Amino acid sequence: MTGALPLCRVVLYSPEKAGNVGNVARTCAVLGAELHLIRPYGFRLQDREFARAVMDYLGGVTLVEHDSWTAFQSTLQPGERVWAFSTHATELYTGVAFRRGDVLLFGAESRGLPDWLRDALPRLKLPQPGGGRSLNLAVAVGAAAFEVQRQVGERG
């Protein structure tokens, strides 16, 4: 990475739903976060559902595609932190002191992150006090990214 660090890098590992990714792209555009997509996807970026969800925000987000986790991992700089969001985590995302440029990693909507990847990284979870299996991907990314904004904004 060169220049100013983005607020954070949101990374979607093998996302399946065009509408979710479009909504995540809008959130990233509003917050100044980068969006990274790791193949394979369950849709095409040319899908109408993606265009409908992203609206006219696509020009305001840095969207980077990667062929694999290894390809994405090669873009990481020394000292960059990757946080894997998972329902299998025990630590709440609000217990972390986020830093500008942190990487927020989310898995596929139907299956989350693969075990080998999830277990290799520090894991965070979002609270679900009302129960349920998991939050919608776009909602989860929004909650996490806005927490980074809240913390980084408070600390400048």
C-alpha positions as CSV (number, residue, x, y, z in Angstrom):
1,M,0.0,0.0,0.0
2,T,1.2,3.5,-0.7
3,G,-0.1,6.9,0.4
4,A,-2.6,7.4,3.2
5,L,-3.9,4.3,4.9
6,P,-7.6,3.6,4.3
7,L,-9.8,3.4,7.4
8,C,-9.6,-0.4,7.1
9,R,-9.6,-3.1,4.5
10,V,-12.8,-5.1,4.3
11,V,-12.0,-8.6,2.9
12,L,-14.8,-10.9,1.7
13,Y,-13.6,-14.5,1.3
14,S,-15.7,-16.2,-1.4
15,P,-18.8,-14.1,-1.1
16,E,-22.0,-15.6,-2.6
17,K,-24.6,-12.9,-2.9
18,A,-24.3,-9.9,-5.2
19,G,-26.7,-7.8,-3.1
20,N,-24.6,-8.2,0.0
21,V,-21.4,-7.3,-1.7
22,G,-23.0,-4.3,-3.3
23,N,-24.2,-3.1,0.1
24,V,-20.8,-3.7,1.6
25,A,-19.2,-1.7,-1.2
26,R,-21.6,1.2,-0.3
27,T,-20.5,1.0,3.3
28,C,-16.8,1.0,2.3
29,A,-17.4,4.1,0.0
30,V,-19.1,6.0,2.8
31,L,-16.3,5.2,5.3
32,G,-13.3,5.4,3.1
33,A,-12.5,1.7,3.5
34,E,-11.1,-0.5,0.8
35,L,-13.0,-3.6,-0.3
36,H,-11.1,-6.8,-1.3
37,L,-12.9,-9.8,-2.8
38,I,-11.3,-13.2,-2.8
39,R,-12.5,-15.6,-5.5
40,P,-14.4,-17.7,-6.2
41,Y,-17.6,-15.6,-6.0
42,G,-21.2,-16.9,-6.2
43,F,-22.1,-14.2,-8.7
44,R,-20.6,-11.9,-11.3
45,L,-19.8,-8.2,-10.6
46,Q,-21.9,-7.4,-13.7
47,D,-25.0,-8.9,-12.1
48,R,-28.0,-6.6,-11.9
49,E,-28.4,-7.3,-8.2
50,F,-24.9,-6.1,-7.5
51,A,-25.5,-2.9,-9.5
52,R,-28.8,-2.3,-7.8
53,A,-27.2,-2.7,-4.3
54,V,-24.1,-0.6,-5.0
55,M,-26.1,2.1,-6.7
56,D,-23.7,5.0,-7.8
57,Y,-21.2,4.3,-4.9
58,L,-18.9,2.0,-6.9
59,G,-16.8,5.0,-8.1
60,G,-16.1,6.0,-4.5
61,V,-14.7,2.7,-3.3
62,T,-11.4,1.0,-4.0
63,L,-12.4,-2.5,-5.0
64,V,-9.6,-5.1,-5.4
65,E,-10.1,-8.6,-6.6
66,H,-7.8,-11.5,-5.7
67,D,-7.7,-15.0,-7.1
68,S,-6.9,-16.7,-3.7
69,W,-6.2,-16.1,0.0
70,T,-2.5,-16.4,-0.9
71,A,-2.7,-13.7,-3.5
72,F,-4.4,-11.4,-1.0
73,Q,-1.9,-12.3,1.8
74,S,0.9,-11.2,-0.5
75,T,-0.4,-7.7,-0.3
76,L,-0.1,-7.5,3.5
77,Q,2.7,-5.3,4.8
78,P,4.7,-6.2,7.9
79,G,2.7,-5.4,11.1
80,E,-0.7,-5.3,9.4
81,R,-3.3,-7.0,11.5
82,V,-6.0,-9.3,10.1
83,W,-9.1,-9.9,12.2
84,A,-11.2,-12.9,11.2
85,F,-14.9,-12.4,12.1
86,S,-16.6,-15.6,13.0
87,T,-19.5,-17.0,15.0
88,H,-16.9,-19.4,16.5
89,A,-15.0,-16.5,18.1
90,T,-15.1,-15.8,21.8
91,E,-13.8,-12.2,21.9
92,L,-16.2,-9.4,21.1
93,Y,-15.2,-7.0,18.4
94,T,-15.7,-4.0,20.8
95,G,-12.9,-5.4,23.0
96,V,-10.2,-4.6,20.4
97,A,-8.4,-1.3,19.9
98,F,-8.6,-1.0,16.2
99,R,-6.0,0.8,14.1
100,R,-6.3,2.6,10.8
101,G,-5.6,0.1,8.1
102,D,-6.6,-3.0,10.0
103,V,-8.0,-5.9,7.9
104,L,-11.5,-7.1,8.6
105,L,-12.0,-10.6,7.1
106,F,-15.4,-12.1,6.6
107,G,-16.4,-15.5,5.1
108,A,-19.0,-16.7,2.7
109,E,-22.7,-16.1,3.7
110,S,-23.6,-19.8,3.9
111,R,-20.5,-21.3,5.5
112,G,-18.3,-18.5,6.9
113,L,-14.5,-18.8,6.8
114,P,-12.8,-22.2,6.1
115,D,-11.5,-23.7,9.4
116,W,-7.9,-23.6,8.2
117,L,-8.1,-19.8,7.7
118,R,-10.3,-19.0,10.7
119,D,-8.1,-20.9,13.1
120,A,-4.9,-19.3,11.8
121,L,-6.0,-15.7,12.7
122,P,-7.2,-13.8,15.7
123,R,-11.0,-14.1,15.8
124,L,-13.7,-11.6,16.7
125,K,-17.4,-12.0,17.0
126,L,-20.4,-9.7,16.9
127,P,-22.9,-10.0,19.7
128,Q,-26.2,-11.7,19.0
129,P,-28.1,-11.2,22.2
130,G,-31.4,-12.1,20.6
131,G,-30.1,-15.4,19.3
132,G,-30.0,-16.7,15.7
133,R,-27.3,-18.4,13.8
134,S,-25.6,-15.4,12.3
135,L,-26.0,-11.8,11.0
136,N,-26.4,-10.9,7.4
137,L,-22.9,-10.3,5.9
138,A,-23.6,-6.7,5.0
139,V,-24.9,-5.9,8.5
140,A,-21.9,-7.6,10.1
141,V,-19.4,-5.7,7.9
142,G,-21.3,-2.5,8.6
143,A,-21.2,-3.0,12.4
144,A,-17.5,-3.9,12.4
145,A,-16.4,-1.1,10.0
146,F,-18.4,1.6,11.9
147,E,-16.7,0.4,15.1
148,V,-13.3,1.0,13.5
149,Q,-14.5,4.4,12.4
150,R,-15.8,5.2,15.9
151,Q,-12.5,4.2,17.5
152,V,-10.1,5.7,14.9
153,G,-12.2,8.9,14.7
154,E,-12.0,9.3,18.5
155,R,-8.2,8.8,18.5
156,G,-7.7,10.9,15.3
